[in-house]
Amino acid sequence: MQKLSRYNTLAAIFASMFVVICFVCLLLLDALVGLRAAIMFARIAVPVAALVGALWSWQVWYLAWRRPSYIAVRGRLAWFCIALGLLILCMRGVSENIAWYMYKDLYFLPIRDIISSLFYPCLFIGIIALPGMSSLRASMVVDVLITTCCLAGIYWYIVTILPVVVPPAGMLMGDWLPRLRLSIISLAGDIFLFLLLSLFWQQGVRASMRLALLLLSAGLAFNVLADASSGWFDAYSVLYYQHQVPWIDSCWIASLLLLGLSTLYQYQAQARKILSNMELTSSSEALAPDKVTHVLSTDVLCRYKLPVQGIYVPLALILGGLCVIEVIYIHQPASEAVDGLFIVSSIVGILIAMRHFFATRENAALLRERDQRFHEAEQVRYLVTQLADVLDLDSLCDRIMHVVLAQFGFTSVMLLLLEEYNQPVSERSHLLVNAASQLVQPLKCRVTGDSILYQLVAKGNERELLWSTCLNDLPGEVRRWQERQHIPTMKFFPIIYQGRILGSLGVARHILSRTDLSTTSMVRNYVDQIATVIEHSYLYQQAREREKFARAMVNISTRLNAAVIEPIELSQLICVEGARALHADYVIFYTRRAEGSLEPLAISIDGQQSSQQLSEWPPLRVSEYEQETAQPLHPFLLEVSPYRKMQLLTESSQHAAFTREHHPASRQFALRAKLIRHRIYTAILAPLVTGGRLNGLLIFACSVPLGSNTDLSFDESDIPHAQDFVEQASVAFTNARLYQRLSTANEQLKELDQMKDQFMVTASHELRTPLTAVQGYIELIAQYDEMLPAEQRREFLQKAQLGCEELEVLLRNVMDASRIEAETAIKPALISRVSVKEMLEKVMVMIEPQVTQDQRQVSCNVPSQLYVYADPLRLHQVLMNIGTNALKYSSAGTPLLLSAERSEEREKMVVISITDKGKGIAPQDQARIFQRFYRLESDMNSPIRGSGLGLYISRRLIEAMGGKIWIESRGIPGEGSTFHILLPMA
């Protein structure tokens, strides 16, 4: 746009300099060189000016032709005709020069006038088709034509019939009258175009088009002056005009350049208007309603009082009077001049009859339009009366859309209503979206935020929305609904009641249908009527909400007290229900800790859970809270901002107004600052009290939208509602905490009892086997000591020793489990940089005897430069535990795989894996194998013995080192299991 503006400015400067230079050159050539040189220069300059103007117009037409979706066909037609007309004038200049150089003066005047006659139809079409102009009725054009003919007739009478002007000396009347007739016709064409353009000024011109139309008017005015002067020379001199007067040629040059220059500014005005509309409809840069109104008001329709349309009446009377005088006092009854007067008068009479015909048709059309509007109004009034008895808002929306689909014949309809109808429209306003269609299922949703739907409602004007340009700015539900029905556009009509925006109604037909002006008018009337019905429904809904508030509190109380849930979940429920009951934007639940502080436990923003923002709210101290009020156990209103009654501050001024100088070293200041950042100026602090003790705190707050003149903050009148709600919430929260404590204690007792039973079963089973073996071998030795050979006695003693060692391992595991319970973390001094490969190689060395005995193949796939942070001794213990389990619970001859690699899911972590091909572990048992004393049911009666503590000890040791251990197995025999250990990479 800036490039186009600079180009137009340079073109205007060039046109001004060209006119001035030509005028000066004509004067100098006439004075210094001679008349013939001046005529030659003028004959070249005039066609050049016409060519330049035509090039400008062709350039504008070409730019508009390349962007057919931006510029209307009407504008392209106008610029094409103006360019063609200027090109015709250029051809006229060329033909004049050819005739002049060939000394064919006899053919000069006819050629010039014949070519010039083609210029006027082109410029007439160009003026009629100008973009940004009001449309003209046929009777108006006829009025201008009558005025032009009357002026031509009067001028003809004065010049030819009155003895004021006589032919030049040496010229016969028969030669003079045709030349005079051609001059008058040419001048009449200029006057007709000028009056036609003046009629546009009278009807109304867009503010954006005033400069372009002013240039066009100036160009026509210069053309009228030049043609009138040249025609005078043609009629009252023996020789026709041959460009011997500098100021006449300068007027022609200025006229041609101004006509071309006007097209450049017309295109600039249209481009700027289209760009403004695109910026207004853009979803990425939404404008406030007042700013949108200001932008739209800059391109208003300007009208000027010019006596153009009715001036033909006195002129027609004058012309008729001249004809009557000429008939009564016949001076020259058979003269050609009198015949010309009567011909012009006859043409005026025919035009007046045509004007009467067009006026009659227009009046009839206006009467039909009035009757049609009356019929439409009655039909719409009948349809609206059927909606008057519907008070429920949802049902009313359905009925409104059904009428649009059934009675008006539209394919789809969308009704957008503001939920907060009695509050100013802002980006936080909620929209109730109701949509119905004959092609897809209806849609009902509630959206918020700055979207294209919000802009449609906020602007409050009619608009046709092209869905393809704003799909990314639509809410997901609306976008999916629109894509299913394949309707490209929808026209929206604002619903306004007494100057207050309630919403917008959008209608659309299928791509093969079209909406006529009559249906559009009916929809517009229908929207105006339903605004009252919607307002009544809003008032009814508001009255019902007030009536149901007490019962809502009872329902909320019942729901809270009946909900036996966790305190955290209940606190979130309290926040959500509190936001609904008190219509609060923010509800923050603080719970009291044992150290005397209040920490945020749950939060609700706009009635929705928002756990992500919970950490942003600062903790409070009970002592600081008690300093805010004289009655800390009762709800009170906290004045967050001392400037609340003043004009609302912007974000920057808010931060500047509240500095730590007001509340130095105060945590309460942190809460105030947080509330201020959310544009909260008052808040209700309601304590949760049980037995005279503060157990929690509820904060209710409403945010004031930035730039709003309405204060929606809480005041003293809202405290009783908060008191009623917090009393019920306090009882429910206390019951939930007591239930949680009892439930936790009960679960702990059950777990202890289950662990005791599991330990007794494990101990009785696992200890009995080695004890029986030890006892049996000792009894054999004691009874048959003298009879046993030395080797057998040694064998019995070794087996008894193995039983004792197994008992020692079992007792060591029990002691390790007890020590781990007491020491929940490994000392940092024991954590060091450990090579994974060396650690796994040590494990392989330790299990090598068993591997050799079972004839297994062990593979180790570990990079040499892979290190972890761990306690070497404990890590070796864990790996040995898992490795020996893999050998115990897999068949002999099956392979064993040890591997390690960097974790792909978590950065700077290493995964150590041990894979066997045993019977595997079922998925339902995998979560329990890491618990104390737990063994699989299939292993309880197997020859493989264990204490049920090995994996539990391994899990606790890995977690103490900042890692994680888990298993992957499908429980299919032969596929085995894979144990993974995740540790920090060194």
GUFIMI-850928 format. One record per residue (C-alpha): x, y, z. Coordinates in steps of 0.05 Angstrom, whole numbers, always signed. Layout:
BEGIN
X, Y, Z $
...
//
This chain:
BEGIN
+0, +0, +0 $
+57, +48, +14 $
+88, +32, -53 $
+22, +47, -88 $
+15, +112, -50 $
+85, +134, -70 $
+72, +116, -142 $
+8, +158, -143 $
+44, +217, -112 $
+98, +213, -165 $
+45, +209, -219 $
+11, +271, -192 $
+76, +309, -190 $
+92, +286, -261 $
+24, +309, -286 $
+30, +377, -253 $
+100, +388, -281 $
+79, +364, -350 $
+22, +414, -354 $
+65, +471, -330 $
+122, +454, -377 $
+75, +448, -437 $
+42, +514, -422 $
+109, +550, -415 $
+136, +517, -478 $
+75, +538, -518 $
+83, +610, -495 $
+158, +611, -510 $
+151, +578, -578 $
+96, +625, -599 $
+135, +686, -578 $
+206, +665, -600 $
+200, +615, -656 $
+133, +624, -687 $
+61, +600, -688 $
+76, +539, -731 $
+126, +512, -680 $
+76, +522, -624 $
+22, +486, -663 $
+69, +429, -678 $
+87, +423, -604 $
+14, +425, -583 $
-5, +371, -634 $
+47, +326, -602 $
+36, +343, -529 $
-40, +331, -529 $
-36, +259, -557 $
+22, +244, -510 $
-20, +268, -450 $
-77, +224, -474 $
-30, +165, -481 $
-1, +175, -412 $
-71, +178, -381 $
-91, +116, -420 $
-29, +79, -396 $
-46, +96, -324 $
-117, +71, -333 $
-93, +8, -369 $
-44, -4, -312 $
-100, +1, -260 $
-144, -45, -301 $
-88, -96, -307 $
-75, -95, -232 $
-149, -105, -218 $
-152, -160, -270 $
-96, -198, -236 $
-134, -197, -170 $
-206, -212, -190 $
-225, -232, -119 $
-203, -166, -90 $
-233, -115, -139 $
-305, -120, -162 $
-322, -128, -236 $
-354, -60, -234 $
-288, -26, -219 $
-251, -64, -273 $
-304, -45, -325 $
-300, +29, -305 $
-224, +32, -312 $
-226, -6, -377 $
-276, +43, -408 $
-237, +104, -383 $
-173, +76, -412 $
-208, +61, -478 $
-236, +132, -480 $
-168, +163, -469 $
-138, +118, -522 $
-192, +143, -570 $
-172, +215, -555 $
-100, +196, -569 $
-121, +167, -636 $
-158, +232, -650 $
-94, +271, -640 $
-56, +223, -685 $
-108, +230, -740 $
-106, +306, -734 $
-31, +304, -743 $
-36, +259, -804 $
-88, +304, -836 $
-48, +365, -819 $
+17, +339, -848 $
-19, +315, -911 $
-53, +383, -918 $
-121, +350, -921 $
-157, +404, -883 $
-222, +386, -915 $
-224, +319, -877 $
-196, +344, -812 $
-260, +367, -777 $
-303, +306, -795 $
-248, +258, -774 $
-238, +293, -708 $
-312, +296, -691 $
-326, +224, -712 $
-270, +197, -669 $
-289, +244, -611 $
-360, +217, -613 $
-333, +149, -590 $
-301, +180, -529 $
-367, +200, -495 $
-400, +131, -491 $
-336, +101, -462 $
-330, +155, -409 $
-405, +150, -395 $
-399, +76, -380 $
-335, +88, -340 $
-370, +140, -296 $
-433, +96, -286 $
-390, +36, -265 $
-344, +73, -217 $
-334, +33, -152 $
-354, +63, -85 $
-410, +105, -116 $
-485, +105, -104 $
-527, +73, -158 $
-568, +119, -203 $
-638, +107, -226 $
-656, +112, -300 $
-699, +174, -288 $
-639, +210, -259 $
-597, +198, -322 $
-656, +222, -364 $
-660, +285, -321 $
-587, +301, -336 $
-598, +287, -410 $
-659, +333, -412 $
-618, +388, -378 $
-562, +380, -428 $
-610, +383, -488 $
-645, +444, -459 $
-579, +480, -452 $
-559, +461, -523 $
-626, +485, -550 $
-622, +552, -514 $
-550, +562, -537 $
-571, +544, -609 $
-627, +595, -606 $
-582, +650, -581 $
-527, +637, -631 $
-566, +620, -694 $
-634, +654, -690 $
-622, +718, -652 $
-584, +770, -692 $
-531, +775, -639 $
-479, +730, -672 $
-467, +726, -747 $
-423, +680, -788 $
-352, +701, -799 $
-338, +743, -860 $
-331, +704, -923 $
-368, +641, -897 $
-436, +620, -921 $
-493, +601, -874 $
-495, +531, -903 $
-421, +521, -886 $
-425, +554, -818 $
-485, +518, -788 $
-456, +447, -794 $
-391, +469, -761 $
-431, +504, -706 $
-475, +442, -697 $
-415, +397, -687 $
-385, +445, -636 $
-450, +447, -596 $
-457, +371, -597 $
-385, +363, -572 $
-397, +414, -518 $
-464, +381, -499 $
-428, +315, -489 $
-378, +347, -442 $
-434, +382, -403 $
-474, +317, -399 $
-415, +279, -368 $
-400, +336, -320 $
-473, +340, -297 $
-476, +264, -291 $
-415, +266, -245 $
-447, +322, -206 $
-508, +278, -196 $
-462, +226, -163 $
-438, +281, -115 $
-511, +295, -99 $
-530, +222, -87 $
-470, +208, -44 $
-397, +190, -49 $
-355, +147, -3 $
-304, +186, +37 $
-249, +142, +9 $
-269, +160, -62 $
-274, +236, -54 $
-204, +252, -77 $
-209, +207, -139 $
-277, +235, -157 $
-252, +306, -147 $
-195, +293, -196 $
-245, +264, -246 $
-291, +325, -238 $
-232, +373, -248 $
-212, +334, -311 $
-282, +340, -340 $
-285, +414, -321 $
-220, +428, -359 $
-247, +387, -418 $
-312, +429, -418 $
-271, +493, -418 $
-224, +469, -473 $
-280, +442, -518 $
-322, +504, -509 $
-263, +549, -527 $
-241, +507, -587 $
-313, +502, -610 $
-319, +577, -609 $
-258, +583, -653 $
-285, +530, -700 $
-352, +565, -707 $
-330, +638, -711 $
-268, +635, -753 $
-257, +617, -825 $
-206, +565, -806 $
-219, +513, -753 $
-180, +512, -688 $
-108, +489, -700 $
-79, +492, -630 $
-58, +563, -634 $
-81, +583, -564 $
-34, +558, -508 $
-83, +559, -451 $
-135, +517, -490 $
-83, +463, -504 $
-60, +466, -432 $
-132, +454, -410 $
-136, +394, -455 $
-70, +366, -429 $
-92, +377, -357 $
-159, +344, -371 $
-129, +281, -402 $
-77, +273, -346 $
-129, +284, -292 $
-175, +231, -322 $
-118, +180, -320 $
-94, +202, -252 $
-163, +194, -222 $
-162, +120, -239 $
-98, +111, -199 $
-129, +142, -138 $
-193, +102, -148 $
-153, +38, -146 $
-114, +62, -85 $
-180, +77, -48 $
-208, +9, -65 $
-144, -27, -45 $
-140, +11, +21 $
-213, -6, +35 $
-202, -80, +20 $
-139, -81, +63 $
-177, -49, +121 $
-232, -101, +116 $
-180, -156, +116 $
-147, -128, +178 $
-215, -122, +212 $
-233, -194, +196 $
-165, -222, +214 $
-171, -270, +275 $
-100, -258, +296 $
-110, -182, +309 $
-178, -171, +340 $
-201, -99, +349 $
-242, -72, +407 $
-314, -53, +389 $
-302, +22, +396 $
-241, +17, +351 $
-279, -23, +299 $
-334, +30, +299 $
-282, +85, +289 $
-250, +49, +231 $
-317, +36, +197 $
-340, +107, +208 $
-282, +135, +167 $
-313, +110, +101 $
-382, +140, +107 $
-427, +162, +50 $
-421, +237, +39 $
-477, +275, +4 $
-474, +345, -24 $
-534, +389, -40 $
-527, +405, -114 $
-588, +427, -156 $
-574, +378, -212 $
-635, +334, -217 $
-690, +388, -217 $
-656, +442, -258 $
-685, +414, -323 $
-755, +439, -307 $
-741, +514, -314 $
-695, +502, -373 $
-748, +460, -408 $
-799, +516, -396 $
-751, +567, -425 $
-738, +524, -487 $
-812, +513, -496 $
-825, +587, -490 $
-773, +601, -543 $
-807, +551, -590 $
-875, +584, -577 $
-846, +653, -591 $
-814, +628, -654 $
-880, +597, -677 $
-920, +660, -661 $
-869, +708, -690 $
-841, +670, -749 $
-778, +704, -772 $
-750, +652, -818 $
-801, +596, -826 $
-760, +554, -872 $
-692, +567, -843 $
-645, +511, -821 $
-634, +545, -753 $
-708, +543, -735 $
-712, +470, -756 $
-654, +455, -710 $
-690, +489, -652 $
-752, +448, -664 $
-712, +384, -670 $
-678, +397, -603 $
-745, +415, -571 $
-776, +351, -599 $
-719, +310, -569 $
-730, +345, -502 $
-804, +328, -506 $
-789, +255, -520 $
-740, +253, -462 $
-792, +284, -416 $
-841, +230, -437 $
-788, +177, -424 $
-774, +209, -357 $
-848, +204, -339 $
-847, +131, -360 $
-787, +114, -318 $
-814, +154, -259 $
-880, +116, -263 $
-844, +50, -264 $
-800, +70, -205 $
-860, +93, -165 $
-896, +28, -180 $
-834, -10, -158 $
-831, +31, -94 $
-905, +16, -80 $
-893, -58, -92 $
-833, -56, -46 $
-873, -21, +7 $
-929, -72, +2 $
-879, -128, +3 $
-845, -101, +65 $
-912, -93, +99 $
-928, -166, +82 $
-860, -188, +106 $
-869, -149, +170 $
-936, -181, +183 $
-908, -250, +168 $
-848, -238, +214 $
-894, -210, +268 $
-936, -273, +265 $
-875, -317, +270 $
-848, -278, +330 $
-915, -281, +367 $
-907, -357, +367 $
-841, -348, +404 $
-868, -302, +458 $
-893, -359, +502 $
-825, -393, +503 $
-785, -370, +563 $
-731, -423, +569 $
-670, -398, +532 $
-649, -465, +503 $
-719, -479, +477 $
-724, -409, +450 $
-659, -417, +411 $
-685, -482, +381 $
-750, -449, +360 $
-714, -389, +330 $
-669, -433, +287 $
-728, -478, +267 $
-765, -417, +240 $
-705, -395, +199 $
-697, -465, +168 $
-771, -480, +157 $
-801, -412, +140 $
-744, -376, +105 $
-716, -437, +69 $
-643, -432, +92 $
-598, -492, +94 $
-563, -476, +160 $
-568, -425, +216 $
-522, -406, +274 $
-546, -366, +334 $
-492, -333, +377 $
-514, -305, +444 $
-475, -271, +499 $
-481, -309, +564 $
-467, -246, +606 $
-518, -204, +569 $
-522, -150, +622 $
-446, -139, +622 $
-403, -103, +571 $
-375, -144, +514 $
-302, -164, +526 $
-253, -218, +506 $
-273, -256, +569 $
-346, -258, +549 $
-377, -327, +540 $
-414, -343, +476 $
-471, -393, +472 $
-466, -424, +404 $
-528, -457, +376 $
-526, -483, +305 $
-575, -524, +263 $
-573, -549, +192 $
-613, -591, +143 $
-550, -629, +126 $
-516, -646, +192 $
-533, -655, +266 $
-546, -592, +308 $
-491, -562, +351 $
-493, -532, +420 $
-430, -508, +455 $
-402, -453, +499 $
-339, -417, +477 $
-297, -361, +505 $
-238, -319, +485 $
-220, -275, +427 $
-243, -313, +364 $
-277, -295, +299 $
-344, -310, +331 $
-330, -260, +387 $
-312, -208, +334 $
-377, -220, +297 $
-417, -206, +360 $
-373, -149, +386 $
-375, -108, +321 $
-451, -107, +320 $
-458, -101, +244 $
-479, -144, +186 $
-424, -186, +155 $
-416, -244, +107 $
-365, -292, +134 $
-322, -335, +87 $
-308, -398, +127 $
-245, -417, +89 $
-209, -354, +112 $
-221, -364, +186 $
-221, -440, +199 $
-159, -435, +243 $
-193, -382, +286 $
-256, -423, +299 $
-268, -466, +361 $
-259, -540, +347 $
-332, -559, +353 $
-355, -503, +306 $
-300, -518, +255 $
-319, -592, +252 $
-393, -575, +245 $
-379, -527, +188 $
-333, -575, +151 $
-386, -629, +151 $
-439, -587, +115 $
-394, -556, +60 $
-426, -487, +58 $
-374, -435, +40 $
-405, -371, +69 $
-454, -349, +122 $
-484, -280, +132 $
-491, -255, +203 $
-542, -204, +228 $
-532, -169, +295 $
-583, -179, +350 $
-588, -112, +386 $
-639, -91, +439 $
-642, -17, +457 $
-571, -6, +435 $
-543, -66, +474 $
-513, -124, +435 $
-545, -191, +452 $
-513, -234, +398 $
-516, -249, +324 $
-556, -293, +277 $
-522, -326, +218 $
-558, -356, +159 $
-533, -393, +97 $
-558, -430, +37 $
-526, -485, -4 $
-473, -467, -53 $
-522, -476, -111 $
-574, -430, -80 $
-574, -355, -72 $
-606, -307, -23 $
-647, -251, -54 $
-656, -182, -25 $
-728, -197, -4 $
-706, -255, +40 $
-649, -215, +68 $
-698, -160, +87 $
-743, -210, +121 $
-686, -239, +161 $
-664, -170, +182 $
-735, -154, +205 $
-739, -222, +240 $
-674, -208, +278 $
-700, -141, +301 $
-764, -174, +328 $
-731, -232, +364 $
-685, -185, +402 $
-743, -167, +447 $
-761, -241, +457 $
-690, -259, +475 $
-686, -201, +524 $
-749, -226, +559 $
-719, -296, +562 $
-656, -268, +593 $
-696, -231, +646 $
-736, -294, +661 $
-673, -334, +667 $
-642, -283, +714 $
-704, -285, +758 $
-702, -360, +761 $
-629, -359, +781 $
-643, -313, +839 $
-702, -356, +860 $
-661, -420, +857 $
-601, -394, +895 $
-625, -417, +963 $
-644, -486, +936 $
-578, -489, +899 $
-541, -479, +964 $
-581, -537, +995 $
-564, -581, +935 $
-491, -563, +939 $
-491, -577, +1013 $
-522, -645, +1003 $
-474, -663, +948 $
-413, -642, +988 $
-434, -678, +1051 $
-453, -741, +1013 $
-386, -744, +977 $
-340, -791, +1015 $
-277, -774, +975 $
-206, -752, +986 $
-195, -682, +1015 $
-156, -660, +953 $
-212, -682, +907 $
-264, -653, +953 $
-227, -586, +957 $
-228, -582, +881 $
-302, -598, +882 $
-312, -542, +933 $
-276, -493, +888 $
-317, -511, +826 $
-383, -509, +863 $
-364, -445, +898 $
-349, -412, +832 $
-417, -433, +806 $
-455, -413, +869 $
-423, -344, +876 $
-408, -332, +801 $
-335, -322, +818 $
-280, -322, +767 $
-228, -347, +817 $
-237, -393, +877 $
-174, -414, +914 $
-175, -465, +970 $
-121, -459, +1024 $
-110, -514, +1075 $
-75, -507, +1142 $
-11, -545, +1154 $
+17, -568, +1220 $
+72, -514, +1220 $
+20, -458, +1221 $
+18, -440, +1147 $
-37, -438, +1095 $
-18, -471, +1029 $
-60, -473, +965 $
-93, -541, +955 $
-141, -529, +897 $
-162, -474, +850 $
-219, -461, +802 $
-214, -409, +746 $
-278, -391, +710 $
-312, -452, +739 $
-259, -500, +713 $
-204, -538, +748 $
-135, -509, +738 $
-84, -550, +776 $
-28, -524, +732 $
-33, -454, +760 $
-39, -476, +832 $
+36, -471, +844 $
+34, -398, +823 $
-6, -377, +884 $
+36, -359, +945 $
+29, -393, +1013 $
+3, -352, +1073 $
+18, -351, +1147 $
-39, -356, +1196 $
-12, -297, +1235 $
-11, -253, +1173 $
-82, -273, +1156 $
-106, -257, +1226 $
-76, -187, +1219 $
-123, -171, +1161 $
-187, -173, +1202 $
-211, -166, +1273 $
-253, -229, +1266 $
-209, -280, +1232 $
-261, -336, +1240 $
-314, -299, +1199 $
-315, -282, +1124 $
-294, -211, +1107 $
-282, -168, +1045 $
-209, -156, +1028 $
-195, -90, +992 $
-138, -113, +948 $
-127, -46, +913 $
-133, +22, +948 $
-145, +52, +880 $
-207, +11, +866 $
-255, +70, +861 $
-209, +105, +812 $
-203, +93, +738 $
-179, +23, +723 $
-105, +17, +715 $
-68, -14, +658 $
-21, -72, +670 $
+40, -28, +672 $
+10, +22, +720 $
-13, -33, +765 $
+57, -59, +775 $
+82, +12, +784 $
+28, +30, +834 $
+42, -28, +882 $
+113, -33, +903 $
+145, -65, +963 $
+147, +4, +996 $
+72, -4, +1011 $
+79, -73, +1044 $
+152, -87, +1058 $
+173, -159, +1073 $
+101, -185, +1073 $
+75, -250, +1045 $
+6, -219, +1044 $
+35, -170, +994 $
+52, -229, +949 $
-21, -250, +950 $
-44, -179, +936 $
+5, -173, +878 $
-20, -239, +849 $
-92, -215, +854 $
-74, -149, +822 $
-40, -184, +763 $
-107, -218, +750 $
-142, -150, +755 $
-177, -169, +820 $
-191, -109, +864 $
-234, -141, +919 $
-237, -212, +946 $
-278, -249, +998 $
-236, -288, +1047 $
-280, -342, +1080 $
-247, -386, +1134 $
-264, -459, +1144 $
-273, -467, +1219 $
-281, -531, +1259 $
-288, -528, +1335 $
-265, -456, +1338 $
-201, -472, +1299 $
-181, -448, +1230 $
-172, -508, +1184 $
-173, -475, +1116 $
-189, -413, +1076 $
-231, -401, +1013 $
-217, -339, +970 $
-272, -316, +922 $
-254, -264, +871 $
-280, -234, +806 $
-234, -205, +753 $
-249, -138, +722 $
-233, -139, +647 $
-180, -89, +626 $
-211, -25, +599 $
-280, -41, +627 $
-320, +15, +659 $
-362, -33, +700 $
-337, -57, +767 $
-356, -130, +775 $
-317, -141, +839 $
-349, -170, +902 $
-376, -123, +955 $
-405, -129, +1025 $
-472, -155, +999 $
-439, -219, +974 $
-411, -239, +1043 $
-475, -274, +1067 $
-475, -319, +1006 $
-402, -336, +1019 $
-418, -349, +1093 $
-473, -398, +1074 $
-429, -435, +1026 $
-367, -439, +1069 $
-406, -468, +1128 $
-428, -527, +1087 $
-359, -534, +1055 $
-325, -533, +1123 $
-368, -591, +1149 $
-356, -631, +1085 $
-281, -619, +1086 $
-275, -638, +1159 $
-314, -702, +1148 $
-270, -718, +1088 $
-206, -708, +1128 $
-232, -751, +1185 $
-254, -805, +1136 $
-186, -802, +1103 $
-150, -810, +1169 $
-193, -869, +1188 $
-187, -900, +1120 $
-111, -891, +1120 $
-105, -922, +1189 $
-150, -980, +1168 $
-109, -992, +1105 $
-45, -991, +1145 $
-73, -1041, +1194 $
-95, -1086, +1138 $
-28, -1081, +1105 $
+8, -1097, +1170 $
-37, -1155, +1183 $
-27, -1181, +1112 $
+48, -1172, +1117 $
+48, -1209, +1183 $
+9, -1267, +1153 $
+54, -1267, +1092 $
+116, -1266, +1136 $
+91, -1323, +1178 $
+76, -1365, +1117 $
+143, -1349, +1085 $
+182, -1360, +1150 $
+147, -1425, +1166 $
+159, -1451, +1095 $
+228, -1424, +1080 $
+258, -1436, +1149 $
+229, -1506, +1157 $
+265, -1535, +1097 $
+337, -1518, +1117 $
+323, -1533, +1190 $
+295, -1601, +1173 $
+356, -1616, +1131 $
+404, -1595, +1186 $
+366, -1633, +1239 $
+362, -1696, +1196 $
+436, -1698, +1179 $
+457, -1685, +1251 $
+411, -1741, +1277 $
+441, -1788, +1225 $
+511, -1771, +1247 $
+493, -1777, +1321 $
+459, -1844, +1312 $
+505, -1877, +1261 $
+569, -1839, +1275 $
+613, -1902, +1285 $
+582, -1939, +1227 $
+587, -1883, +1175 $
+648, -1880, +1130 $
+690, -1817, +1135 $
+670, -1791, +1066 $
+595, -1799, +1079 $
+603, -1767, +1147 $
+638, -1709, +1113 $
+582, -1704, +1061 $
+528, -1702, +1116 $
+566, -1647, +1152 $
+573, -1606, +1087 $
+499, -1612, +1073 $
+483, -1591, +1144 $
+530, -1532, +1135 $
+494, -1512, +1070 $
+428, -1512, +1108 $
+458, -1466, +1160 $
+485, -1420, +1106 $
+416, -1417, +1074 $
+386, -1399, +1142 $
+439, -1345, +1148 $
+420, -1316, +1080 $
+347, -1314, +1100 $
+361, -1279, +1165 $
+408, -1230, +1129 $
+353, -1211, +1080 $
+305, -1198, +1138 $
+357, -1155, +1172 $
+371, -1117, +1107 $
+297, -1104, +1098 $
+292, -1076, +1168 $
+353, -1033, +1159 $
+327, -1006, +1093 $
+262, -986, +1126 $
+301, -947, +1178 $
+350, -916, +1129 $
+309, -890, +1070 $
+368, -861, +1032 $
+440, -877, +1016 $
+493, -830, +1042 $
+520, -783, +988 $
+590, -802, +1006 $
+577, -874, +983 $
+554, -852, +914 $
+610, -854, +862 $
+622, -861, +788 $
+615, -935, +771 $
+631, -969, +705 $
+571, -1010, +683 $
+612, -1058, +642 $
+661, -1074, +700 $
+603, -1084, +748 $
+567, -1133, +702 $
+633, -1171, +689 $
+640, -1180, +764 $
+570, -1209, +767 $
+588, -1256, +711 $
+649, -1280, +749 $
+607, -1293, +811 $
+554, -1334, +775 $
+604, -1370, +729 $
+604, -1435, +770 $
+528, -1441, +766 $
+529, -1421, +692 $
+581, -1475, +677 $
+542, -1526, +716 $
+477, -1510, +679 $
+514, -1506, +612 $
+486, -1437, +597 $
+509, -1383, +549 $
+516, -1313, +580 $
+521, -1252, +534 $
+542, -1183, +556 $
+527, -1124, +510 $
+552, -1061, +545 $
+591, -1001, +517 $
+658, -993, +551 $
+649, -918, +564 $
+583, -923, +601 $
+582, -899, +674 $
+529, -888, +727 $
+525, -854, +795 $
+512, -908, +847 $
+537, -943, +910 $
+582, -998, +881 $
+569, -1047, +938 $
+493, -1038, +935 $
+491, -1040, +859 $
+531, -1105, +860 $
+482, -1133, +911 $
+422, -1115, +866 $
+454, -1143, +803 $
+474, -1207, +839 $
+403, -1214, +866 $
+371, -1207, +798 $
+423, -1250, +765 $
+416, -1308, +814 $
+340, -1302, +807 $
+347, -1308, +731 $
+388, -1372, +741 $
+341, -1401, +793 $
+276, -1389, +755 $
+299, -1410, +685 $
+315, -1479, +659 $
+386, -1504, +651 $
+415, -1492, +582 $
+375, -1428, +569 $
+415, -1365, +553 $
+423, -1304, +597 $
+432, -1233, +568 $
+464, -1174, +605 $
+460, -1107, +569 $
+462, -1032, +582 $
+449, -969, +541 $
+429, -897, +545 $
+355, -885, +558 $
+317, -860, +497 $
+259, -833, +538 $
+297, -796, +592 $
+360, -756, +581 $
+423, -769, +621 $
+398, -836, +646 $
+425, -908, +635 $
+383, -971, +630 $
+414, -1037, +654 $
+375, -1099, +631 $
+380, -1173, +651 $
+340, -1220, +607 $
+326, -1294, +618 $
+285, -1347, +581 $
+246, -1374, +639 $
+172, -1382, +651 $
+160, -1307, +657 $
+114, -1268, +704 $
+41, -1252, +689 $
+25, -1177, +681 $
-24, -1179, +740 $
+32, -1203, +787 $
+87, -1155, +763 $
+66, -1097, +808 $
+68, -1141, +871 $
+134, -1178, +863 $
+172, -1117, +890 $
+133, -1118, +955 $
+159, -1148, +1020 $
+150, -1223, +1032 $
+113, -1232, +967 $
+124, -1295, +926 $
+86, -1322, +868 $
+35, -1375, +885 $
+68, -1422, +835 $
+134, -1415, +873 $
+107, -1428, +942 $
+108, -1504, +935 $
+166, -1508, +886 $
+235, -1534, +904 $
+262, -1465, +891 $
+265, -1430, +958 $
+266, -1355, +973 $
+247, -1304, +1026 $
+206, -1257, +983 $
+253, -1200, +1002 $
+304, -1200, +946 $
+266, -1157, +896 $
+238, -1113, +951 $
+309, -1099, +975 $
+331, -1087, +904 $
+275, -1037, +891 $
+289, -998, +955 $
+364, -995, +941 $
+354, -972, +869 $
+304, -919, +890 $
+352, -895, +944 $
+404, -885, +890 $
+356, -842, +849 $
+336, -896, +800 $
+279, -942, +782 $
+270, -1017, +772 $
+215, -1051, +733 $
+200, -1115, +695 $
+176, -1131, +625 $
+144, -1199, +614 $
+82, -1228, +581 $
+80, -1288, +628 $
+89, -1337, +571 $
+136, -1396, +588 $
+198, -1395, +545 $
+196, -1321, +531 $
+223, -1305, +600 $
+228, -1237, +634 $
+271, -1175, +629 $
+288, -1134, +690 $
+307, -1061, +676 $
+346, -1016, +723 $
+347, -941, +709 $
+404, -900, +740 $
+433, -830, +730 $
+487, -829, +678 $
+556, -805, +701 $
//
